[in-house]
């Protein structure tokens, strides 16, 4: 923990109303400034007690406090440093160690996630039983999405029309295995906007889940692999469609001690920068746009997704009340802190319901699973789609319910002359 960063906090309290756990519980030690006070105690010699670790574990790492702080406190760096210290110093009970071991030996590895897919249809039915074994196991089962089939991506998707750029695309772990249609839509949108899209084989987790949970060694190992993969591919820009992944990849310089040979950029950020050329077709829908914390707070990307959605004819974008408050997903938070996550998810679902929207648009797979689960609990009938899926439907002139998600004979959702390197 960096004492200089700790001392930047003047304990003004501007962070309090933006902190989800303080909003839930009203406890000072579960606010950013309270946790910074605990960090200072540890730096000055107090050991990491179970109570202290509990307050740090309860933090979502949503970075809303970073946006709100008038003093520029780097709480994002502080909580990552602190979580790494907790993992080094704090001895967790055997059950918790086992659950964390399962999560971090599974989620960052796409091939292992793939093995779960045949039994995903059972997950919701088994959630109650697994919750009795351990709350985190029940939470994992309840959150599991239904994945009908695997969708392989080609190595290169060629630009439609004049080529304007060449970009790499991160397929990710959870995004690639649980939401393959989002990756397919992302590649199609980039292609229709004039980009050659390079999708290297052998991609895995970018390290986001690990770095946000204090597992520095695993995070560095996964980050180095990601850097090698895209540097070998020879691209200078990597487009990312998952908020948490984009946030971590933009901080590779701090994690690895050197900047990678490419820049990471969120899909909406890149499309706004590139400018539209493809025709937008009418999409008569009312949508609510959800600000993923690691997109809005960590990356500062707020206006671009709204501009892209507003550029679609006949599509109406409505704002969600309390949009700055986290939905409770926060990477692995909804697994390790299921009750707090459930409370925040229900709060977000109620806020979404007030918009009267037909569709919720989210730019992060964790948020999609979290809010969809909360909406089902509330009995609300609303679909959830990624920004890329909405743009894809508009650019191709199809309804969202008619997306071409079925694989062709090669197992790819990308058809026609855009494919290469099957």
C-alpha positions in Angstrom: 0.0 0.0 0.0 1.4 3.3 -1.1 1.5 5.8 1.9 1.6 8.8 -0.4 -1.6 7.7 -2.1 -3.2 7.0 1.3 -2.3 10.5 2.5 -4.0 12.1 -0.6 -7.4 11.4 1.1 -8.6 14.4 3.1 -11.7 12.5 4.4 -14.1 15.1 3.0 -16.9 12.6 2.5 -17.8 13.3 -1.1 -17.4 9.6 -1.7 -20.0 8.4 0.8 -23.2 8.8 -1.3 -21.6 7.2 -4.3 -20.3 4.1 -2.4 -22.7 1.1 -2.8 -21.8 -0.6 0.5 -22.1 2.7 2.4 -25.5 3.3 0.7 -26.6 -0.2 1.8 -25.2 -0.2 5.4 -24.3 3.3 6.4 -21.1 2.0 8.1 -18.0 4.3 8.0 -15.6 1.4 7.7 -17.5 0.2 4.6 -17.0 3.5 2.8 -13.9 4.5 0.7 -12.5 6.9 3.3 -13.1 4.4 6.1 -11.2 1.7 4.2 -8.4 4.2 3.5 -8.3 4.7 7.3 -7.9 1.0 7.7 -5.1 1.0 5.1 -3.3 3.6 7.0 -3.5 1.6 10.2 -2.0 -1.4 8.4 0.8 0.7 6.9 1.6 2.0 10.4 1.8 -1.5 11.9 -1.6 -2.9 12.6 -1.8 -6.5 11.2 -4.6 -7.5 8.8 -7.3 -8.8 11.1 -10.3 -10.8 10.0 -12.5 -7.8 10.6 -10.2 -5.6 8.5 -10.1 -8.1 5.7 -13.9 -8.3 5.8 -14.2 -4.5 5.1 -11.8 -4.8 2.2 -13.6 -7.8 0.8 -16.9 -6.0 1.0 -15.6 -3.3 -1.4 -16.9 -3.8 -4.9 -14.0 -1.9 -6.5 -16.6 -0.1 -8.6 -14.5 3.1 -8.7 -17.6 5.4 -8.2 -15.6 7.1 -5.5 -12.8 7.9 -7.9 -15.3 9.8 -10.1 -16.7 11.6 -7.1 -13.4 12.5 -5.3 -12.4 16.2 -5.6 -8.8 15.4 -4.4 -8.0 12.9 -7.1 -7.4 10.0 -4.7 -6.3 6.9 -6.6 -8.6 4.6 -4.7 -8.4 2.2 -7.7 -4.7 1.6 -7.1 -5.1 1.6 -3.3 -7.8 -1.1 -3.3 -5.8 -3.3 -5.7 -2.7 -3.0 -3.6 -4.7 -3.7 -0.5 -6.3 -6.8 -1.9 -2.9 -8.2 -2.9 -1.7 -7.5 0.7 -4.8 -9.2 2.1 -4.1 -12.3 0.0 -0.6 -12.4 1.2 -1.3 -11.8 4.9 -4.8 -13.0 5.7 -5.5 -16.7 6.2 -9.0 -17.5 5.0 -11.1 -20.4 6.4 -10.9 -23.7 4.5 -14.3 -23.4 2.8 -13.6 -19.9 1.5 -10.2 -20.9 0.3 -11.8 -23.9 -1.6 -14.4 -21.7 -3.2 -11.9 -19.1 -4.3 -9.7 -21.9 -5.6 -12.6 -23.2 -7.7 -13.4 -19.7 -9.1 -9.8 -18.8 -10.0 -8.9 -22.1 -11.5 -12.1 -22.0 -13.7 -13.2 -18.6 -14.8 -9.9 -17.3 -16.3 -9.6 -20.4 -18.5 -12.0 -20.6 -21.6 -11.4 -24.3 -22.2 -12.4 -25.1 -18.7 -15.5 -22.9 -18.9 -16.4 -24.7 -22.1 -16.6 -28.0 -20.2 -19.5 -26.5 -18.1 -21.7 -25.6 -21.0 -23.4 -29.0 -21.5 -24.7 -28.9 -17.9 -25.6 -25.2 -17.8 -29.3 -26.0 -18.2 -29.2 -27.7 -14.8 -27.6 -24.8 -13.0 -30.8 -22.8 -12.2 -32.5 -26.0 -10.9 -29.5 -26.8 -8.7 -29.0 -23.3 -7.3 -31.0 -23.9 -4.1 -29.2 -27.1 -3.3 -25.8 -25.6 -4.0 -26.6 -22.6 -1.8 -27.1 -24.9 1.1 -23.6 -26.3 0.5 -22.1 -22.8 0.2 -23.7 -19.5 -0.7 -21.1 -18.8 -3.3 -21.8 -22.0 -5.2 -25.5 -21.2 -5.1 -24.8 -17.7 -6.5 -22.7 -19.1 -9.3 -25.5 -21.5 -10.3 -28.2 -18.8 -10.2 -26.2 -16.4 -12.4 -25.3 -19.0 -15.0 -26.6 -18.0 -18.5 -28.0 -20.4 -21.0 -25.6 -21.0 -23.9 -27.2 -22.9 -26.7 -24.0 -23.6 -28.8 -20.4 -22.7 -29.3 -19.6 -20.0 -31.9 -16.1 -20.1 -33.3 -14.6 -17.0 -34.7 -12.4 -16.8 -37.8 -8.8 -15.5 -37.5 -9.6 -12.5 -39.7 -12.9 -10.7 -40.5 -12.4 -8.5 -43.6 -13.7 -4.9 -43.9 -16.9 -4.4 -45.9 -16.2 -1.8 -48.5 -13.2 0.4 -48.2 -10.8 -0.6 -45.4 -10.3 2.2 -42.9 -8.4 0.5 -40.2 -6.9 -2.8 -38.9 -7.7 -3.8 -35.3 -7.3 -6.7 -33.0 -10.3 -8.0 -31.0 -10.2 -9.6 -27.5 -12.6 -12.5 -27.3 -12.2 -12.9 -23.5 -13.0 -15.8 -21.2 -16.5 -15.3 -19.8 -17.6 -13.2 -22.8 -16.3 -15.7 -25.3 -17.8 -18.8 -23.7 -21.0 -17.5 -22.2 -21.9 -14.7 -24.6 -20.4 -15.7 -28.0 -23.0 -13.8 -29.9 -21.6 -10.6 -28.5 -18.2 -11.3 -30.0 -19.8 -12.2 -33.3 -21.8 -8.9 -33.3 -18.7 -6.9 -32.4 -16.7 -8.3 -35.3 -19.6 -7.7 -37.7 -20.0 -4.1 -36.6 -16.3 -3.4 -36.9 -16.3 -5.0 -40.4 -19.3 -3.0 -41.5 -17.6 0.2 -40.3 -14.5 -0.6 -42.5 -12.2 -2.5 -40.2 -10.2 -5.6 -40.8 -10.6 -7.4 -37.5 -7.7 -9.7 -36.4 -8.8 -12.3 -33.9 -5.7 -14.3 -32.8 -6.0 -17.9 -31.8 -4.9 -18.9 -28.3 -6.5 -16.0 -26.5 -7.4 -16.4 -22.9 -8.3 -14.3 -19.9 -6.7 -10.8 -19.9 -6.2 -11.0 -16.1 -8.9 -8.7 -15.0 -10.7 -11.1 -12.6 -7.4 -11.9 -10.9 -6.0 -8.3 -10.6 -9.3 -7.1 -9.2 -9.1 -9.8 -6.5 -5.5 -9.3 -5.4 -4.1 -12.3 -7.2 -1.1 -10.5 -8.7 1.0 -13.4 -9.9 -1.9 -15.0 -11.8 -2.9 -11.6 -13.2 0.6 -10.9 -14.5 0.9 -14.3 -16.0 -2.4 -13.9 -17.9 -1.6 -10.3 -18.9 1.8 -11.3 -20.3 0.1 -14.0 -22.4 -2.4 -11.5 -23.7 0.3 -9.0 -24.6 2.4 -11.6 -26.4 -0.6 -12.8 -28.4 -1.6 -9.3 -29.7 2.0 -8.2 -30.2 2.6 -11.3 -32.3 -0.5 -10.5 -34.3 1.0 -7.1 -35.3 -1.9 -4.9 -34.4 -1.5 -1.5 -32.7 -5.1 -1.2 -31.5 -7.1 -3.9 -29.6 -10.8 -3.4 -29.3 -12.4 -4.7 -26.1 -16.1 -5.3 -25.6 -16.1 -6.1 -21.9 -15.8 -3.2 -19.5 -13.7 -4.9 -16.8 -11.3 -6.3 -19.4 -10.8 -2.9 -21.0 -10.1 -1.3 -17.7 -7.4 -3.8 -16.8 -5.8 -3.8 -20.2 -5.5 0.0 -20.1 -3.5 -0.4 -16.9 -1.1 -3.1 -18.2 1.8 -0.6 -17.9 1.3 -0.4 -14.1 0.8 -4.2 -13.7 3.7 -5.3 -15.9 6.1 -2.4 -15.5 6.0 -1.7 -19.3 3.5 -0.5 -21.8 2.3 -3.1 -24.3 3.0 -2.6 -28.0 -0.7 -1.7 -28.6 -3.4 0.4 -27.1 -6.6 -1.1 -25.6 -9.8 0.7 -26.4 -13.4 0.0 -25.7 -15.6 -0.8 -28.6 -17.9 2.2 -28.2 -14.9 4.5 -27.6 -13.3 3.2 -30.8 -16.4 3.5 -33.0 -17.0 7.1 -31.8 -13.4 7.9 -32.6 -13.6 6.2 -36.0 -16.9 7.9 -37.0 -19.8 6.1 -38.7 -19.9 5.2 -42.4 -22.3 2.3 -42.5 -26.0 3.0 -42.8 -28.2 2.7 -39.7 -31.6 1.1 -40.2 -34.6 1.8 -38.1 -34.8 0.0 -34.8 -38.1 1.0 -33.1 -37.2 0.2 -29.5 -37.1 1.9 -26.1 -33.9 1.0 -24.3 -32.4 1.7 -21.0 -28.6 2.1 -21.0 -26.7 0.7 -18.0 -23.3 2.2 -17.1 -21.0 -0.6 -16.3 -18.7 0.7 -13.5 -15.5 -0.3 -15.1 -16.5 1.6 -18.3 -18.0 4.7 -16.8 -15.9 5.2 -13.6 -12.6 3.3 -14.4 -12.4 4.3 -18.1 -14.5 7.5 -18.2 -16.5 6.2 -21.2 -20.0 7.5 -20.8 -21.0 9.7 -23.7 -19.9 7.4 -26.5 -22.3 4.5 -26.0 -25.2 6.9 -25.7 -24.1 8.7 -28.8 -23.9 5.4 -30.8 -27.3 4.3 -29.6 -28.9 7.7 -30.2 -27.7 7.5 -33.8 -30.0 4.6 -34.5 -33.3 5.8 -36.1 -36.4 5.3 -34.0 -34.5 4.0 -31.0 -35.2 5.9 -27.8 -32.6 5.8 -25.0 -33.8 6.3 -21.4 -31.6 6.9 -18.3 -31.7 4.6 -15.3 -32.1 6.3 -11.9 -29.0 6.0 -9.6 -27.0 5.1 -12.7 -23.7 5.6 -10.8 -24.5 3.0 -8.2 -23.1 -0.5 -9.0 -25.4 -3.3 -9.9 -23.5 -5.7 -7.6 -21.7 -7.7 -10.2 -18.2 -6.3 -9.9 -16.2 -9.2 -11.4 -16.4 -12.0 -8.8 -18.1 -9.9 -6.1 -21.6 -11.5 -6.8 -20.0 -14.9 -6.1 -18.0 -14.0 -3.0 -20.4 -11.5 -1.5 -23.8 -13.0 -2.6 -26.1 -11.2 -0.2 -24.7 -7.7 -0.7 -24.7 -8.4 -4.5 -28.3 -9.6 -4.4 -29.4 -6.4 -2.6 -27.6 -4.2 -5.1 -29.0 -6.2 -8.0 -32.5 -5.9 -6.7 -32.0 -2.2 -6.3 -30.7 -1.9 -9.9 -33.6 -4.0 -11.2 -36.1 -1.8 -9.5 -34.4 1.3 -11.0 -34.5 -0.3 -14.5 -38.2 -1.1 -14.2 -39.0 2.6 -13.7 -37.8 3.4 -17.2 -40.4 1.4 -18.9 -37.8 0.2 -21.4 -38.3 -2.9 -23.6 -34.5 -3.7 -23.6 -31.6 -3.1 -21.2 -28.3 -2.4 -22.9 -25.1 -3.3 -21.0 -21.5 -3.4 -22.0 -20.1 -6.0 -19.6 -20.9 -9.7 -19.3 -21.0 -9.7 -15.5 -23.5 -6.8 -15.4 -25.6 -8.7 -18.0 -25.8 -11.8 -15.8 -26.3 -9.9 -12.6 -29.1 -7.6 -13.8 -30.9 -10.4 -15.8 -30.9 -12.6 -12.7 -32.3 -9.7 -10.6 -35.0 -8.9 -13.2 -36.1 -12.5 -13.2 -36.4 -12.5 -9.4 -38.6 -9.4 -9.7 -40.7 -11.1 -12.3 -39.9 -8.4 -14.9 -40.0 -9.2 -18.6 -37.1 -7.4 -20.1 -34.3 -8.6 -22.4 -30.7 -7.6 -22.0 -28.3 -7.0 -25.0 -24.8 -5.7 -25.5 -24.3 -2.3 -27.3 -22.6 -4.3 -30.1 -25.7 -6.4 -30.6 -28.0 -3.4 -30.9 -25.6 -1.7 -33.4 -25.3 -5.0 -35.3 -29.1 -5.3 -35.7 -29.4 -1.7 -36.9 -26.5 -1.9 -39.4 -27.8 -5.2 -40.9 -31.4 -4.1 -40.8 -32.7 -7.0 -38.7 -34.7 -7.1 -35.5 -32.8 -8.1 -32.4 -34.9 -11.2 -32.1 -33.7 -12.3 -35.6 -30.0 -12.1 -35.0 -28.0 -14.7 -37.0 -26.6 -16.6 -34.1 -26.7 -20.1 -35.4 -23.3 -21.4 -36.6 -22.6 -22.4 -40.1 -21.0 -25.7 -41.1 -17.6 -24.3 -39.8 -19.2 -23.3 -36.4 -19.0 -19.6 -37.1 -21.7 -17.0 -37.0 -19.8 -14.8 -39.5 -20.9 -15.7 -43.1 -20.0 -14.5 -46.5 -16.8 -12.8 -47.8 -15.8 -11.4 -44.5 -14.4 -14.7 -43.2 -10.8 -15.8 -43.5 -8.5 -18.3 -41.9 -11.0 -20.9 -40.8 
